[in-house]
Amino acid sequence: MTFSTETSAVLDYLDHYTGHNLRKRNDIGALLEAASMLDAPDEFNEFIFSGKVAWNLYSTLRKTQSGQEGYQHLESEFTRGVQDMRERLLFFIAQMPEEVTTRFTDLYLGIGQGTMRNLIDLAHDLARFKDLQTQQAR
């Protein structure tokens, strides 16, 4: 997928901000393009926020042992956070070209372990995007 000049500039800035540590750079770009085509900045910001929430919960879960108090609650909240990301993702991929929609569906909407890893990687990038927004707002 070819990105607009604006999307490329945002990706370059985000990539630089993260120390070239984006995991799903092209997918973030495709989602930015979809948000632009839909004129949906609020929806994209909500998607970014849902990714930040999912990433924070995932990071906390990784530091918590399964028998610890509150682990099941964290796990439940993480599952809810990932589901929120998926639902918001559907809004954007419905407007993408068919080959991109198929790819996103395979990568992010399946039920396998690979799908979960892809969602976590996407959540990582969205969390970095949110961090950049927060830093720029100061």
N, C-alpha and C positions, 0 to 999 in steps of 0.2 A: 504494500500500500504506500502510495506517495503522500507525503505530508505537506501541508501548506507551509509557507514561510513562517507564519505565526506559531504553528505547532512545533516546527523544527526549532525555533528560537526558545520556546518554553522547555522543550526536551533537552536542548543543549545547556540551558541554565540549570535545570534540575539535575542533569547528569553531572555538571561541574560541582553543584552544591553538595551532592552525595559522594563526591570523590570518585566518580565513574563507577558507582556501586549499585546502579539500578539492575534489578533482576529481570524485569519485563518491560524494558524501554519501549520497544515497538508496540506492545499492547497498550501501554499508557498513551502513546501517540495516537493509536487508532481510536481509543476512547475519547481523547481530546478532540479529534476530528469529528467524531459523532456528536459530541456535546456542542461543538461549534455549529454543525449543520442543523442541529435541533434547536439552537439558541436556548440551551438549557444550562446556564452557569450554576444556577441554584441546585439543580439535580446533580451536577457534577461535584459541587462542593459537598453535598450530602453523601455522595459515593466516596469521596476522599475521607470524610469523617468516619464513615462505616469501616473503611479499610484501616484507619488509625486505631479504632476501637478493637477490631479483630486482631491487629498486630500486637497491641498492648496486652490483650488477654492471652494470646499465644505465647508471648514472651514471659508472662507471669506463670503460665502453666508449665513452661519448660523448666522453671526454677522450683516448682512445687512437686513434691512426691505424691503419688496417687493415694496414699493412705492418710495424708495430712488433712487436718480439719479445713473445710471449705473447698477442697479440691473438686468435689462433684459439682458444687455451685459454679466454680470457675469454668469447668468443662462445659457445663450447660450454657453459661453466658457466651463462651467462645463459639459453641455450636450456633447459638442465636445470632451472633455477630457475623459469622460466615454466611448464614442464610440471608441476612440482611444485605450483605455484599452481593450475593448471587441475584437477589431480587432487583437490586439497583442496576446490576450489570445487564440484566434482561432488557431494561429500558433502552440502553444504549446499543446493544447488539442487534436489536430488532431493526435498527435503521442502517445497518452496515451492509455492504455488498455481500452477496450470498456466500462467496468463498471465505470471507472474513467471519461471517456469522457462523458458518460451519466449524471453522477453526476454533473460535471462541467457545462455542457450544461443547466441542470435544475437550478443550483444555480446562474449562471452568465450571461446566454444569453437569459433568458426570458424577459418578458416585465412588470412584476408585481412589486408591491412595495417591496416585499421581495427580489426580484432580485436586486433592486437598493440598498437596505440595505447591501446585500452581497457584491456588488461591492464597496460600500463605506468602508466596513470593510477590504476588500482586498486592497483597495487604502491606507487605514491607515497603513497596514503592509508593503506595498511597500514603502510608504513614510518613515517609520522607517528604512527600509533597505537602502534607499538612504541617510538618515541622517548618518547611520553608515559608508557607503562608503565615504561620504564627510569628516567625522571625521577622518577616517583612512588615507585619502589622505593628511592630513595636516602634 
